[in-house]
Amino acid sequence: MDFTTLIFIIMGFGSLVGAFVFEGGHPSALLAPTAALIVFGGTIAAVGISFPFRDVKRIGRVIKNIFSPRKIDLVGLLIFFRDLSYKTRKTGLLTIESEIATADIDPFIKKGLQLVVDGVEPSTIQGVLEMDIELTSERHHRGAAMFEAAGGFSPTMGIIGTVMGLVHVLGSLDDPKNLGPKISVAFIATLYGVGFANLLWLPIASKLKALDEEEFNEKKLMMEAMLLIQSGINPNTLVEKLKGFLDKKEIEEYDNSNKETE
């Protein structure tokens, strides 16, 4: 589990509450059940109306991906495909079948290698794998879009909650002693709406997009590697081509691991 996201969420809300306390406020003053009901209930309802239920019911899985993202090891993949390239150059493409039988291999790699073994045309393999990549990315973007929508609805719901609170205040002008507390509670709704939009919903949407970009890059590397192996390219050339998917730090990591094995 990746605790960094949780730590930053706690840091964000903790900073707001801490600043409020340092100014002399009491944390309990920030608790307003009615404001929370309006903001969170209204936001959830608005998102549910805006998206098909098949997408909404996946929200739990999407949130799980935020806190437990897939581990992406581009250096490990480069080493895997380099070794596989050496093997196929020596003993032929049929040796790939042993890799397909491996239980813990990525399903995307298994699909591509099976197509290679079956002798499918490179252009067809590329088309099949690209469609897989695009559909996966589209699914990820739908998940991010729900949180983006929540980030848009939340402040509006906060304003609605504040207006409702002020309507209640205006109806109680004959009780001036309680006007202050009632007004403060009314504005808590706006605080909830804006705070959660900018510290939770929109950042989660951005995180999902970043994770999608990482997986997209990973799968493009996989696809390119399998097509190069099918073409019978020199393993060293394959490595140099695939290094284009790595950043500077990852290239240094690969070069260091390569020196240790020599």
N, C-alpha and C positions, 0 to 999 in steps of 0.2 A: 504493500500500500504506500502511495506517495503522500506523505504528511505535509509537504511544502504548501500545497494549496490550502489545506485546513489551517496551517499556521498563519498564512497571509490573510485569510478571512478573519481569523481571530484578531490579528494585528489591526486590521482595518476598523472593525467595530470597536475594538478595545481603545483605539486612539480617539474615537468620537466620544465614547463614554468617559474616558479618562480626562479629556479636555473639559467635558461638562462638569465633572466632579471637581476638577481644579478651580473652576470658576465659582465653586460654592454650591453647585447643584447636588441633588441626591439621586442616585441611580433609580430609585423607585418612581421618581417623577417622570421617567421615560417610559414607564409601563402604562399602556392604555389598551385594554382588551378590545374595546369597541373600535378603536382606530385600527388595530391589527386585523380585526374581522373584516372591516371595510376594504383595507388595502390588500391583504393576502387573499381573502375570499374573492374580491372583485378581480384581482389580477389572474388568479387561477381560472375563474369563469371566463374571462376574456380570452385567455390563451386556448381554453377548451373549445370555445366557439370558433376561433380563428383557424384551428388545425384539425385535420381528420383524426378520429379517435384512434386509428391504428398508429399514428405518430405520438399522440398524447400518452397512450398506455406504455410506450417505450421510454418514458421519461426517467423511470427508475434505473434502467440500464444505461441511459445517457449519463446520469449523475454518477453512477458507479465508475464509468470510464474517466471521469474527472479525477476521482480519488485513487483509482487503480488503473492507470493507463497502461497500454501494451508496452513492453520493453522493446525498444528498437536498437539493434546493434548492427550498424552498417559495416563496421570493421569486421565483425564476425561473419557477416554475409559475404563480404569480399573474399575472405579467406576460404569460406565454404565453396564458392563458385570457382575460385582459382584452383583448389584441389580437385574439384569435380572436372574442371577443364583438362587438367593433367591426366586424370584417369581416363577420360573419354578419348583423348588423343592417343593413348597407348593401347587401349583395349576396345574402343568403339562405343557408340552411343547406347548399346544395349546394357552396358554396365550401370546406366542410370536407373534401371529397374530396382537395384538394391537400395537406392536412395528413396525411391517412391515408396518402398515397403516400410521405411522408417516411420514409427508411430508419431514421433514428436516433430516431424517436419511441418513447416507452414503449409496450410491447405492451398494457398495460392501457388507456392513453389511446386507442390505435388501435382496440381492441375497442369501447370506449364510443362513440367518434365514428362508427364504422361502423354501430352500432345506431341512432344519431341520424339519420344520412343515410338509412338504410333505413326511417325513419318508424315505428320500433317505439314502442309505448306507454311513457311515462315510468315507470310502475310496473313494467313488464316489464324495462326497462333497469336500474332500481334493483335489482330482484331478482337479475338476472344478475350485476351487478357486486358486489353484497353477498356473493353466494355465492363469487365469486372471492376476495374479501378474506378471508372466513372460512376458506376452504380453505387459503389461503396462510398465514394466521396459525396455523392448526392444525398445519400442517407445521413451521413454525418452533418451535412449542411442543414438538413431539415431539423435535426436536433438542436443545432446552434441557433436556427431561426426562431425556435420556440422561446429560447431564453432572451434573444434580442427583442422579441415581441413583448415578453414580460417586462423587460427594461423600459419599454415605451409605455406600457399600460400602467405600470406601478406609480410613477409620479402623478399621472392623471387621477388615479384612484385616491392618491394622497390628497390631492386638491379637492376632490369630491368629498372626502371625509372631513376636510377642514371646513368646507362650505356648510356641510350638514351640521358640524359642531357649532359654527357661528350662527346658524339659524336657531339652534337650540339656545344659544347665548342671548340672542336678540329677543327671544321669547321669555327671557328671565331677567329683564332689565329692572324689575321691581325688587330684585334681590342683589343689590350692588356688592355685598360682601363676598359673594361667591362668583362674581364675574371673572376675576383674575384666574382662579383655578380652572374654570370652564373654558376660558379662552386658550390657556396653555395646553389643555387636553386636546382642543380642536386642532391646534397646530402640530401636535404629535403625529397626526395622520400624514401631513405633508413630509415630516421628517422621515417617517417609515417609508413612504413612497419613494422619495428621492434617495434616501440612504441605501435601501436595498437594491434599487435600480443600479446605482453606481458602484456598490461594493459587492454585489452578489450576481444579479442577473446578467448584466452586460459583461463583467469580467469572465463569467462562466462561458458565455457565448464566444468571447475572444479566445479562451483556452481551448474550446472545442475546435475552433478553426485552426489554431496552431497545431493541435494534435492531428488533425486531418492532413495538414500540409506535410507533417513528418511521415505519416503513413503513406501518403501519396508518393513522396520521394523514395521511400523504402520499396514500394511495389514497382515503381518505374525502374529502380536498380535491378530488382529481381527479373523483371521482364526482359530488360536489355541483356542481362547476363545469360539468360536461357536462350535467347536468340543468337547470341554470339557463340555459345557452346554448340548450338545446332549447326552453325556455319563452319565449325571446325577451326576457329581463329586461334592463333598462338596464345597460350595462357598469359604470357607477359603483356601482350597487347591488350588482352581482355582486362587485366588489372589496371593498365593505364587508362583505358576507356572508362572503367567503373569508378576510378578515383575522382572523376568529375562530379559524382554524387556526394562526395565527402567534403567536409570542411577542413580547414588547415590542421586543426587539432586532431581530427580523426585520421588524416593522412599521416601525421607524425606517429600516431599510435600504431597504425598499420606497419609503417617502416620500421619502428622499434621492434614490433613482434616478429617481423620478417628477419631482422638481424639476429634475434635470439634463436631462431630455428635453424639458422645457417651453420 
